[in-house]
Amino acid sequence: MSKERLFTAQITLKHAKDAAWKGNHDRAVALSTETLTNDALDTTLRLCFYDVRAESHVAQGRLDMAEEDALTMIALAQRENDPSDRARALNRQALVQMRQGDLQTALQTAQTAVDAAQNSQD
């Protein structure tokens, strides 16, 4: 990815996060979805966009869509074999599971996320 495209993606991510923070979740989802169509996006940025979109889906009560994004994040992190990415993805999944009312599973997933985060520091 060129420096210009990377910069543009980073700015778009900031706009998506700002939109979500301000409660404009439709905008956050739209910006994230549009950017995720860019095949040149690196895994770390791709995970960030899925994370923002999943959080906005949760805020809108679209838990099924948030779960899809969380599972996609996990698959990406596993493909890259990066413990910190895996921790981020599992954390998102735990948050979605918690909102779905599946607290026992959310707790287990959160513990797995902590374990992954600890492995990323080794």
C-alpha positions as MATLAB code, in Angstrom:
seq = 'MSKERLFTAQITLKHAKDAAWKGNHDRAVALSTETLTNDALDTTLRLCFYDVRAESHVAQGRLDMAEEDALTMIALAQRENDPSDRARALNRQALVQMRQGDLQTALQTAQTAVDAAQNSQD';
ca = [
       0.000    0.000    0.000;
       1.405    3.379   -0.957;
       2.089    5.982    1.715;
      -0.688    8.152    0.295;
      -3.255    5.344    0.443;
      -2.111    4.409    3.944;
      -2.508    8.011    5.084;
      -5.969    8.198    3.507;
      -7.022    4.971    5.250;
      -5.743    6.277    8.592;
      -7.665    9.531    8.172;
     -10.807    7.602    7.214;
     -10.383    5.430   10.309;
     -10.205    8.564   12.455;
     -13.390    9.872   10.819;
     -15.140    6.525   11.382;
     -14.113    6.476   15.049;
     -15.201   10.087   15.488;
     -18.566    9.342   13.879;
     -19.093    6.348   16.173;
     -18.064    8.343   19.235;
     -20.599   11.052   18.330;
     -23.349    8.446   17.882;
     -23.406    8.676   14.098;
     -23.177    4.916   13.702;
     -24.616    4.815   10.192;
     -21.711    7.008    9.057;
     -19.167    4.916   10.967;
     -20.518    1.730    9.369;
     -20.560    3.305    5.898;
     -16.981    4.610    6.141;
     -15.729    1.281    7.484;
     -17.596   -0.776    4.901;
     -16.359    1.361    2.032;
     -12.745    1.190    3.205;
     -12.902   -2.572    3.773;
     -13.441   -3.025    0.025;
      -9.828   -1.900   -0.505;
      -7.871   -5.120   -1.071;
      -4.567   -3.342   -0.406;
      -5.526   -2.551    3.197;
      -3.103   -4.184    5.618;
      -4.365   -6.546    8.305;
      -3.913   -4.163   11.223;
      -5.948   -1.411    9.581;
      -8.508   -3.928    8.341;
      -8.979   -5.148   11.936;
      -9.418   -1.551   13.106;
     -12.184   -0.938   10.576;
     -13.946   -4.192   11.462;
     -13.666   -3.253   15.135;
     -15.233    0.185   14.620;
     -17.967   -1.285   12.468;
     -18.709   -4.036   14.981;
     -18.955   -1.509   17.805;
     -21.385    0.580   15.773;
     -23.438   -2.509   14.984;
     -23.605   -3.234   18.731;
     -24.718    0.335   19.420;
     -27.465   -0.085   16.830;
     -28.587   -3.415   18.264;
     -27.407   -5.350   15.218;
     -25.696   -8.024   17.255;
     -25.737  -10.596   14.453;
     -23.759   -8.225   12.224;
     -21.386   -7.368   15.082;
     -20.812  -11.076   15.623;
     -20.011  -11.564   11.927;
     -17.424   -8.791   12.107;
     -15.900  -10.231   15.284;
     -15.612  -13.679   13.682;
     -14.030  -12.129   10.591;
     -11.540  -10.355   12.855;
     -10.639  -13.649   14.510;
     -10.139  -15.359   11.153;
      -7.865  -12.526    9.962;
      -5.834  -12.604   13.156;
      -5.428  -16.379   12.985;
      -4.326  -16.162    9.349;
      -1.657  -13.611   10.278;
      -0.697  -15.556   13.413;
      -0.253  -12.326   15.404;
      -1.052  -12.685   19.129;
      -1.848   -8.978   19.597;
      -4.274   -9.033   16.657;
      -5.798  -12.202   18.063;
      -6.226  -10.530   21.459;
      -7.996   -7.561   19.854;
     -10.312   -9.825   17.847;
     -11.153  -12.016   20.830;
     -11.814   -8.939   22.937;
     -14.329   -7.719   20.362;
     -15.957  -11.152   20.290;
     -16.218  -11.169   24.097;
     -17.890   -7.754   24.049;
     -20.413   -8.939   21.470;
     -21.104  -12.122   23.430;
     -21.649  -10.036   26.552;
     -24.189   -7.845   24.730;
     -25.894  -11.002   23.475;
     -26.324  -12.054   27.107;
     -23.945  -15.016   26.856;
     -21.881  -13.971   29.865;
     -20.212  -17.312   30.598;
     -18.934  -17.637   27.034;
     -17.919  -13.949   27.042;
     -15.864  -14.521   30.183;
     -14.098  -17.509   28.611;
     -13.425  -15.563   25.411;
     -12.119  -12.597   27.415;
      -9.723  -14.895   29.284;
      -8.484  -16.275   25.966;
      -7.949  -12.665   24.833;
      -5.897  -11.947   27.961;
      -3.821  -15.060   27.310;
      -3.213  -13.948   23.710;
      -2.231  -10.470   24.876;
       0.236  -11.939   27.342;
       1.708  -14.102   24.564;
       2.187  -11.006   22.423;
       4.514   -9.584   25.073;
       6.779  -12.656   25.170;
];
